[in-house]
Amino acid sequence: MNTISHALDTLLQRFPEADIRRDEPMSRHTSFRIGGAVRAMLFPKSAEEMKGFLQTLREAGVEPLVIGNGTNLLVQDGELDLVVIKTQSGLSQIRRTGETEITAGSGTLLSRLAVFAQEQGLGGIEFAHGIPGTLGGAVLMNAGAYGGEMKDVVVKTAALAPDGGEVTVEGEAHGFAYRKSRFEESGEVILASTLSLYKKDPGEIAREMEALAQRRRESQPLTLPSAGSTFKRPKTGYAAALIDEAGLKGFRIGGAAVSEKHAGFVVNLGGATFGDVLAVMEHIQKTVFARCGVELEPEVRIIRAYGRP
Ligand SMILES: Cc1cc2nc3c(=O)[nH]c(=O)nc-3n(C[C@H](O)[C@H](O)[C@H](O)COP(=O)(O)OP(=O)(O)OC[C@H]3O[C@@H](n4cnc5c(N)ncnc54)[C@H](O)[C@@H]3O)c2cc1C
């Protein structure tokens, strides 16, 4: 029997009540609305269930892809020989754990987290209110916006090491840098993080979050599927400005195009394939490099998986 089939059978025996969906299209779980059907998607309802899923898969020799809300992913089309664990919704408990501290599950949406903090009169996470991902996804890539970054607020993270051991990561050990953290390399799965915030008037926080939302609506193509900024900020200049100056706004291949509203975004105009988006990205990289010698590095995570046996 195929390794994944065996792992799924064992999972169903051990967790008969678990939410496990076979042949689940990734396009339903990515903000790009792109991605083929994976062998199975698992939706853990608690950190305990997550640990059990990971242990069962590890025993069977299956390495799953753990995702949050799929808002930074470009996933291959077709039938994918992959097991995905989605944290969003199941691992989303939020608690106030100190005078100015909040601890939340990795599947908590940043918008919900920011609103919870606002209601508690805690400031510091307003910048993340409009980022459509989860806390886990944001910690992994040190997400940031409007001058704030996760590294400014995250002080502790509970994670599972690839061997199943529980790890507590504190402060500097997160290895935060521009759109980076230790979790990219470590293979650890993030379960929950603690944020250190500060007391602030809830009304003022609400006004600031609304002002940032307004800025996003004015400058970003929020009505079209995308994965946000396609490329990281290069050492010199801004990716969006370099793409705009290269005359690439509106450049289109198949259903994928450089947004007319914000050159930093590649958008799905309808029916875009994995290949369409990759081709647009490659054209951008080649054109910008030829024009000004800057190499643009993707910020979007590109997920390639082997086809089904
Ligand atoms: C319209 C739009 C606007 C955006 N604006 C911004 C912005 O202003 N700033 C910004 O930084 N980003 C922005 N993004 C990108 C994206 O929302 C962020 O990168 C976000 O942090 C991704 O979170 P996610 O939960 O969707 O992660 P996913 O896309 O699901 O996953 C991203 C990566 O994190 C890993 N991962 C997810 N959860 C875990 C976990 N629990 N443990 C281990 N690894 C995990 C995945 O394997 C993957 O490698 C935007 C995207 C869109 C569509």
The ligand as a Gaussian input file, in Angstrom:
#p B3LYP/6-31G(d) Opt

LIG

0 1
 C       -4.319000      40.867000       0.076000
 C       -3.095000      40.438000       0.844000
 C       -2.395000      41.364000       1.589000
 C       -1.240000      40.976000       2.292000
 N       -0.581000      41.912000       3.015000
 C        0.536000      41.548000       3.693000
 C        1.256000      42.518000       4.464000
 O        0.895000      43.679000       4.566000
 N        2.381000      42.108000       5.119000
 C        2.820000      40.814000       5.055000
 O        3.849000      40.499000       5.670000
 N        2.151000      39.879000       4.331000
 C        1.029000      40.210000       3.664000
 N        0.346000      39.275000       2.941000
 C        0.849000      37.885000       2.861000
 C        0.314000      36.921000       3.935000
 O       -0.962000      37.293000       4.390000
 C        1.267000      36.843000       5.115000
 O        2.530000      36.345000       4.684000
 C        0.763000      35.921000       6.233000
 O        1.655000      35.999000       7.310000
 C        0.642000      34.475000       5.788000
 O       -0.079000      33.767000       6.776000
 P       -0.913000      32.457000       6.416000
 O       -1.500000      31.945000       7.656000
 O       -1.855000      32.695000       5.300000
 O        0.269000      31.493000       5.945000
 P        0.236000      30.424000       4.776000
 O        0.181000      31.122000       3.467000
 O       -0.800000      29.407000       5.054000
 O        1.682000      29.771000       4.952000
 C        2.835000      30.552000       4.743000
 C        4.058000      29.758000       5.218000
 O        3.987000      29.575000       6.622000
 C        4.037000      28.183000       6.950000
 N        3.176000      27.986000       8.131000
 C        1.903000      28.425000       8.309000
 N        1.467000      28.104000       9.533000
 C        2.463000      27.414000      10.149000
 C        2.612000      26.808000      11.435000
 N        1.633000      26.808000      12.352000
 N        3.790000      26.198000      11.728000
 C        4.801000      26.166000      10.821000
 N        4.718000      26.733000       9.586000
 C        3.564000      27.351000       9.253000
 C        3.550000      27.457000       5.699000
 O        4.056000      26.133000       5.609000
 C        4.133000      28.363000       4.605000
 O        5.484000      28.066000       4.370000
 C       -0.810000      39.625000       2.240000
 C       -1.540000      38.687000       1.491000
 C       -2.678000      39.080000       0.805000
 C       -3.455000      38.051000       0.025000

